Each structure stands twice: as structure tokens, then as C-alpha cells.
């Protein structure tokens, strides 16, 4: 069982930055791939970013809509994963979820992830 708690969301203006954090407990954190997803009202949950597990090479992947603006990172010693979001636009408004996959390889679909946080709201005003 892995528990995830997100924080760092808020209301910002277009062009601003936010950093989301996700604290994990339980399980072997360093071995797991971690992902960020988001869900806007009336839309399906969509992939944002993911980072592979393991202690050596780390792979990351991003949705095209956030590539170059968002950066995922992790601190295995602290059992934390982060999402740095720059140049935010109103289209980034959504509830952002942290998720863990009990596998070291990246996945981009929600069904491939095993545990989820409760989500944190990000609202970007124009």
C-alpha cells in the first residue's frame, strides 16, 4: 500500500509558475515510476508527466502540451516527487494528481498506475 499526498496548488495568473509536491509513504518508493495527471471539469483525466523508477538512469516523459514548460523530478531519499510548472496558461487549469506505478517503467495511461493522491487544484486566470 502506498499513500500519496499532493500540495502546492493554487490560483495564479497566466505566465506564472507553480511547483507541485507529492509526498509518498509505504512501499519501495525508489523502485516505482511516478506520474502526474490532471483533470479539468468535464474532461477525462490526462497524462502530464512521468519519471521512471530505479537508482541509476531516470527516464522522463511529458505530454506535448506541457513539454518545455513543465519539469518532473524526484527525491528518493525524501520520498517526494515534484512538478515544476512554468509559463502557465488558463488551459492548464485542472485538478492535478500524483500517481505511483508499481513498476519502474514509465506509463502514460491512468489505468497503468496503482495508487493515487487526492489531487490539488491549479487555477490559472487570464
Secondary structure, DSSP 8 states (H G I E B T S, - for coil): --EEEEE--EEEETT--EEEEEEEESS-GGGSEEEEEEE-TTS--EEEEEE--SSS---EEE-TTTTTTEEEEEETTTTEEEEEE-S--GGG-EEEEEEEESSSS---SGGG--EE---EEEEEE-
